[in-house]
Amino acid sequence: MNTWAIIVAAGKGERFGSMKQLELLSGKALTEWSLELFSRLVEDGLVEGIVLVVPPDGLGTYLPQEKVTNTPGGTSSTPSVHIVAGGDSRSASVRSGLAAVPERAEAVVVHDAARPLASPELAKSVINAVRNGASAAIPALEIVDTMKEVEGSKVLRTLDRTHYVTVQTPQAFRANVLRRAHESGHDTTDDATLVEMIGEDVVTVPGERNNIKVTTTDDLVRLNRLMGPEKTGPMSKLRIGNGFDMHRFGHRDSHLVLGGINIPHNKSLMGHSDADVLTHAVIDALLGAAGLGDIGHHFPDTDPLWSGADSIEMLRQVVEMLHNQSYHIVNIDVTAIAESPILSPYIVSIQSRLSEVTGGGINVKATSPEGMGALGNEEGIACLASALIVMVA
């Protein structure tokens, strides 16, 4: 049965904080793991070609050229890889991929790039189920935890978990069935749901516990732990750093700067640069993780060059230092401690701004000192930051 694979890697990574499909696991982008999985199946003769669905702005630079040598929409030599632009939803992205699958294809296997540890055996299992007559085959896992139906925080009832499973990708389909299912244009979390909606039967095969989907930065850390030193090798190493900074309020002003965002306030923070205390804590956490000293060493307040400097540009330089040392930023967590201003309306903007520069997952929190001490008396703002980085040779 002529079979093609679609790898869906077009997500924006909104919950992750960055484009997770480009995050590194043991020195390879998550998407590369899936690409290598199906390339192996091409070499084995089980799959004829691969369609890689990427964000519209990632067509030319999505993966290193040595990994995918074809031009956008074209075909490389062994294995055949087509790169196409995705849509605004997962289902729309699958439809874009499906449009690039040749009409001669009899079966299609769809896989999420966010599941980098799916095994060749699992992919073969769903493909073989379709070859043996199934319209669709999906990996499923038994639920081991007790299941409750809730409304808010209130438990409504306990469910009988024996009638439920969780499902994974890769999922395999008869090509004509999958095309017909997608004609509805509906958006669902997996393609099997669309197949169910047109009345076709879906069968399950045993899933894999290690086939973890990366949704948050915690998932990526978990995968790195799962791989372990014996699998990641000596050239891949996780490092953790902490940063702390505090600035006092000074001049009367209309705003202050936190995480590169101008925040309306009646006072600004005092400092040699723009006094962006939150970005300074992030800088110190990154430098500490890489063993590169601290912010005062690289940007001394005795140097007029940094007078009034944009702290985001300082952060950009630090990120470049880390990249030059073969470090990749996995995750940064920041806590701002302030009585005023109220920071919750600006958290998303701060996370987005920092993520643009670092390329890693960013989580920002804010807490109040409840009127205690200098911070509680609104004399200034303090920030704590932790950073997780990985060295990749």
N, C-alpha and C positions, 0 to 999 in steps of 0.2 A: 504494500500500500504506500503510495507516494505521500510522504509526510513533510510538512514544513513547520518551523518553530517561529513563534512571535515572542520576543522578549520586550516586556513593557517597562520602559525606563524614562517616562516623560513627566513624572510627578514634580511638583514644585517644592515638596518637602516642608510644607507649612507647619506641621506638628513637630518635625525634627528640628527646624530652625535653619536648614540649608538644604541644598540638593543632595539628599542622602545617597542617591545612586552613584555619586562621585566620591563618597567617603571611602577611606582605605580600610581594608581588612587584610592584615598580613602583607601589606605592600601593594595590594591590588584594589582598584575600585570595585565596589559591589557589583557593578554591571559586568566587569571583566570576568568575575567568577561565573556568572550565568552564560556569558559568551563562550567561555572555555568549556563549560558543561556541554552545550549543544554543538560546539565545534567537534568535540569528541564523538558525539553521536553521528555527525556528518561523516567523520572518518570511518566510523563503524558501518556506514551504509544504512543506518536506521532513519536518518533525517536527510533530506535533500538540500535544504537551504534555510537561512535564518533571516528574519526581519527584525531589526533593532529599532524600536520606537523611542525617540528622544524628544526633549523640549524643542520647540520651533527655533529658538535662538542657539541651539547646541549642535546644529547639523555639521558644522565644519570642525569643531574643536572638542567634541564630546569625549572622544577617547584618543589616546596616543596613536599616531599614524602607524606605528609598528604593530598595533593591535588590530586596527581596521584600515585597510589600505584603499578601499573604494571611495569614490566621490559620492556626495549625497544622492541617494536614489539609484546609484549605479550598482554594479556587481563586481566584487573582487574575485580573485581566483581562490583556491582552496582555503577555507570553505567559502561558499557563496553567502555574502552578507549584504543585505539591503538596509540602508539607513533612511528612515522616514520621520517626518515631523508628527508629533502627537497632537491630541486635542485638549479641550478644557476639562475633561473627565477621564477616568480610567477606561470606561466603555468607548468613549470617542477615540481614545488612543488605540484601543484594540481594533476598532473599525479602520483606522488609518493603516495599521499593520496588515489587516486582512485584505485591504485593497491592493497591497503589494504582493500578496501570495498568488502565485500563478493559478489559473483556472484548472490546470491539470491536477492540482493537489487533491488528494482524496482524504487526507487527515491533517489536522492542525493542532499543535500543542502550544498552549499559551502559558507563559511563566512571568512572574513579577521579579524584576531585578533586585527588589528589596529582600529576596530570599536567596542569599548567596551560597548556602550550604546544601541545597537540594542535590541528591546524589544521582549519578547516571542510572542506577538501578530503579530509582523512583520514577524517573522520566520514562524509562523502558516499560515500567509496569503499567502506566496509564496509556501509553501508546499501544502496547500489546492488547490491552483490554478493548480498545477501539478496533484493532485489527481482528479481534475475535468476535466482533459483531455489535459491541456497545455503541450507542449514539454518542455517549460522553462518559468520561471516566475521570474521577477526581480523588486525590489523596485525602483520607480522613483519619482523625485521631479520636479515640474515646475520651470523654470528659471525666477526669478523675476527681474534680472538686464538686462539692454540693452546689447546686444551682438554685438561685432564688429569683423570683420575679419581683421587681421593686418599682415603686413610684416615688421619685425623689429619694429620700432616705428611709422610707417606710417599706417593709417587706410585705408583699401581697400574698405570696404563696411559694412553696417549695416545689420545684419541677422534678420530674422523674428523668434523671440524666441518661437512663438507659436508652431513651428514644432520641438522643441528641449526639451530634459529633461536631468537632471543629474541622474546617477544611483548609487545604493549602493549595498552592500551585507547585509544579506544573499540572495543568488540566488539559486533557486531550479530547478532541471532538472529530466526528466526521465533518469534513469541510463543508458539505452542503447543508448540514444541520446548523453549524455555527453561523454560516452566512445568513441563513433564513432567520435564526434567532436574533441577529443584529439588525435585521431590516426594521424592527420596531423602533429603533433609535432610543430605546430606554437606557437609563444609566443604572447600573447595579454594581455591587462590590466584587462580584466575580461573574465569569461568563456562564458558568453552570446554571446560575439563576435565570438567565435569559433563555437557556435551553429548556428549563423546567416550565417556563411561562408559555412555550409553544407546544407543550404536552409531550415532549420527548423524554424518555427515561434516562436517568443519570445513575451510573453505578459508582461504587467507591472501591478504592484499593487502600491497603494500610499506608498511612502517612509516616513521617519521620519526626521524632521529637526534636532533633537538631536542626530541622528545616525551619528555623526561626525567622519571622518577618521583622525587619528593622523598621520600627515606627518612631522610636525616640532614641536619644543618645544612649540611654541606659541599655537598650537592646544591642547597640554596637559594642559597648563595653562588655556586655555579657558574651557576645560572640568572640571577642578577643580573648576573654578568659577561657571560653570553651576550646578555642584553638590551642591555647597553652604554649609554653616555650618549646616543647618538643615538636610542635607543628609550625609555629611561626618562625622558629629558628633564631639564632643569635643576632640577626640583623634587624629584628623588629623588637622595639622595647617601649613600654609605656612609662611615662614620667608624669608626676603630679607636682604642681606648684601652688603656693598660696600667696595672696597679695592683700595688703591693707593700706588704706590711705585715709587721711582726715584733713579737711580744710575748714577754716573758720569763715563766717560771714564777715564781709567788710563793707565796701562802699554801697550806698543806696543805688539801686539800679532797677531796670525793668525786667531783667531775666538773669538766669544762671545757666551754665552748660553742664549737662550730665549725659554721658554716653554719646556725645556728639550732637545732642538735641538741645535746642534753646527752649528753656522752660520758663514761663512767666513767673516772676517773683519780685518782691520789693527789695531784695538784696542780692548781690552777687558774691561768689566765693573768692577768697583771696589766694593768690598763688603767683609763681614766677611765669608760668604759662597761662593758659586760659582757665586754670584751676579746675579742670574736669576731673573731680575726685574719683568718679566711677571708672573712667577710662584709665586713670593712673593705677587703680587697684588691679585692673585687668592686665595692664602692662607688667606690673610686678609679678603677678601670678605666672604669666608666660615666661618671663625672664628666669624666675625661680625654677620652673619646671625644666627649663633647658640648661640650668646651671650657668647662666650668663650674667650674674650680678643683679643689680637692681636699677630702678629708674633714675636714681640720683647719680649713678655711675655713667650712664649713657646720656642723660639729659640734665647736667648739673645746673642748679639755680644760680651759679656764679657765672654762667656763660650767657652773654647777652643775645646769643643766637636763638635761645629758647624763650626770650622775653615775649610774653603774649602769644606763644606758639599754639597752634591748633593741636590738641592732644590726639585727635584722630590720626593726624599725619605722623605723630610720634608712634602711635600704635602700628601704623602701616609699616614703619621702619623696623619695628620689633618683629612683626610677622615675617618680613623679608629676612631678618637675621635668622629666625627659626628655620625658614625654608632653606637657607644657605647651609644650615647645620643638619639638613635632612630630617627635620621635624615636621610633622603634620598635626594640626590642631584638631582634636577630636571633640572636645566639649569644654565650655566655660560656664561657671555658675557664679553669679554675683548677688550680693545682698547689700542694699543701700539702707543706712540707718539715719532717719531724719524725722524731726517733729514737723517740719514744713520745708518745702511744699508737699502736698499730697502727690505721690508719684505714679499711682496706679493708671491714670489716663495716658501716661507716656511710656509705659513698659514696652508695648509692642513696637513703638517707633525706635526706642533705644535698642531693643534686640535686633531689629532689622538693620539699623545703622552699624552696629558692631559686627553682625554677621557678614555684611558686605565686605568688611576689611579682613576679618579673620578667616572666613570660609568655613568655620566650624560651627557646631551647635552652640547656641547661646541661650541661657536661662537667666532672667533678671527678676529679683524679688525686692520688695521694699517692706521695711518694718519701722514701727515707731518706738522710741525709747520711753514712751509713756510719761513724759515730763520729768524724767530723772536725769540728773547730771547736766553737763555742758550741752550735750546734744538735745536733751529734753528742754533746756532753756533756750533753744533755737540759736545757739552760738555757732553752729556749724553742721556739717554733714560728714559721716564716715562711711566707708565702703569696704566690704570683704569680698575677695574673689578667689576661686579655685579653678585651676586649669588642668585638663588632661591632654597630654600630647603623646604622639608615638613617633619613634625614630624609625625611619625606613631607609635602608641603604639603597 
